[in-house]
Amino acid sequence: MGTPCHFALFDLQPAFLLDLDALAARYRELVRTVHPDRFADASERDKRIALEQAASLNEAYQVLKSPPRRARYLLTLQGVDMPLEATVQDPEFLMQQMQWREELEDLQDEADFDGIARFKHRLKDDQARLNAEFAECWDVPDRQANAEKLVRRMQFLEKLTQEVRQLEERLDE
């Protein structure tokens, strides 16, 4: 028996644009039905099944709530095999990455909290732009190469955003 589609677990059609509040509400509703506490007096088999279902729901929710992970998953459903850490073979974006890294390093050296906030805002805007571009092309067969490129960019921006959060935490200490 294969793993059920993440979208099917939530009674959703595969789509990039999702109502994240509705997804979270549906997740909470579903996870209550398989929570291990509800199976405390059940057989070992039923406990194991509930635990597996809870794990599947959690994994599906983590994928669907993250735009880069959701985008990668949608392409996987279409038969595109994308490694988790794919190199970007896009010279223009590689240059942009280097500029962002240098800027972030300068902000760290200067402990510039206002600059970091502005940098974070620009990253958020770029992420929103990439999300919109991906939403327009992910299911268009002749635009699949562009969709893959966008996913790689989305993954990079998500990683860079995490690094900015870590920098903020270090500077706050």
C-alpha positions in Angstrom: 0.0 0.0 0.0 1.5 3.3 -1.0 1.5 6.6 0.8 -1.7 8.6 0.3 -1.3 11.9 -1.5 -0.8 14.8 0.9 -3.6 16.7 -0.7 -6.0 13.8 -0.5 -5.4 13.4 3.2 -6.9 16.9 3.6 -9.6 16.4 1.0 -7.9 18.9 -1.3 -7.3 19.0 -5.0 -3.6 19.4 -5.8 -3.0 23.1 -6.1 -0.2 25.5 -5.2 -2.4 28.3 -3.9 -4.0 27.1 -0.6 -5.9 28.7 2.2 -3.3 28.1 5.0 -5.8 28.9 7.8 -8.3 26.3 6.4 -5.4 23.8 6.0 -4.4 24.4 9.7 -7.9 24.0 10.9 -8.4 20.8 8.9 -5.1 19.5 10.2 -6.1 20.1 13.8 -9.5 18.4 13.1 -7.9 15.3 11.5 -5.0 14.9 14.0 -7.5 14.8 16.9 -9.0 11.7 15.4 -5.7 9.8 15.4 -4.0 11.3 18.4 -2.3 8.5 20.3 -4.0 9.5 23.6 -7.3 8.4 22.0 -5.9 4.9 21.6 -4.4 4.4 25.1 -6.6 1.4 25.7 -6.6 0.1 22.2 -4.7 -2.9 20.8 -1.0 -2.6 19.9 -2.0 -2.8 16.2 -4.6 0.0 16.6 -2.0 2.1 18.5 0.6 1.5 15.7 -1.9 2.4 13.0 -3.0 5.6 14.8 0.7 6.6 15.3 1.4 6.0 11.6 -1.7 8.0 10.5 -0.6 10.8 12.9 2.9 10.8 11.4 1.5 10.8 7.8 -0.8 13.8 8.6 2.0 15.7 10.3 4.4 15.1 7.3 1.7 16.1 4.8 0.9 19.2 6.8 4.5 20.3 7.0 4.9 19.9 3.2 1.6 21.6 2.3 2.1 24.6 4.6 5.5 25.5 3.2 5.4 27.0 -0.3 8.8 25.7 -1.5 8.0 22.2 -0.1 4.5 22.3 -1.6 5.9 23.4 -5.0 8.4 20.5 -5.0 5.7 18.1 -4.0 3.4 19.2 -6.8 6.2 18.7 -9.3 6.9 15.3 -7.8 3.2 14.4 -8.3 3.7 15.2 -12.0 6.7 12.8 -12.2 9.5 15.4 -11.8 12.2 14.0 -9.6 13.9 17.0 -7.9 16.6 16.4 -5.3 16.1 18.2 -2.1 19.3 20.2 -2.4 19.5 21.1 -6.1 22.1 23.4 -7.4 20.9 26.4 -9.2 22.2 26.4 -12.8 21.1 30.0 -13.3 24.0 32.5 -13.6 21.7 35.5 -12.9 20.3 34.0 -9.7 23.8 32.8 -8.6 24.9 36.4 -8.8 21.9 37.5 -6.8 22.7 34.8 -4.2 26.2 36.1 -3.9 24.9 39.7 -3.4 22.5 38.6 -0.8 25.2 36.7 1.1 27.5 39.6 1.0 24.8 42.0 2.2 23.8 39.7 5.0 27.5 39.4 6.1 27.8 43.2 6.1 24.6 43.5 8.2 26.0 40.9 10.6 29.3 42.6 11.0 27.6 46.0 11.6 24.9 44.4 13.8 22.5 46.6 11.8 19.0 45.7 13.2 17.2 48.1 10.9 19.1 46.9 7.9 18.3 43.3 8.8 14.6 44.1 9.1 14.7 45.8 5.6 16.6 42.8 4.2 14.0 40.4 5.6 11.2 42.5 4.1 12.9 42.3 0.7 13.3 38.6 1.0 9.6 38.2 1.9 8.6 40.3 -1.2 10.9 38.1 -3.4 9.3 35.0 -1.9 5.8 36.3 -2.7 6.9 37.1 -6.3 8.3 33.6 -6.8 5.2 32.0 -5.3 3.0 33.9 -7.7 5.2 33.0 -10.6 5.2 29.3 -9.6 1.4 29.3 -9.2 1.0 30.5 -12.8 3.2 27.9 -14.4 3.5 24.7 -12.2 0.8 22.8 -14.1 1.7 24.0 -17.6 3.7 21.3 -19.4 5.7 23.5 -21.6 6.7 25.7 -18.6 7.9 22.9 -16.4 11.6 23.9 -16.7 10.7 27.3 -15.4 8.7 25.8 -12.6 11.7 23.7 -11.6 13.9 26.8 -11.7 11.5 28.7 -9.5 11.4 25.8 -6.9 15.1 25.9 -6.6 15.0 29.7 -6.1 12.2 29.3 -3.5 14.3 26.7 -1.6 17.2 29.1 -1.5 15.2 32.0 -0.3 13.6 29.8 2.4 17.1 28.7 3.6 18.3 32.3 3.5 15.3 33.4 5.5 16.2 30.8 8.2 19.7 32.1 8.3 18.4 35.7 8.8 16.3 34.5 11.7 19.3 32.7 13.2 21.3 35.9 12.8 18.6 37.9 14.6 18.6 35.4 17.5 22.4 35.6 17.8 22.4 39.4 17.8 19.6 39.5 20.4 21.7 37.5 22.9 
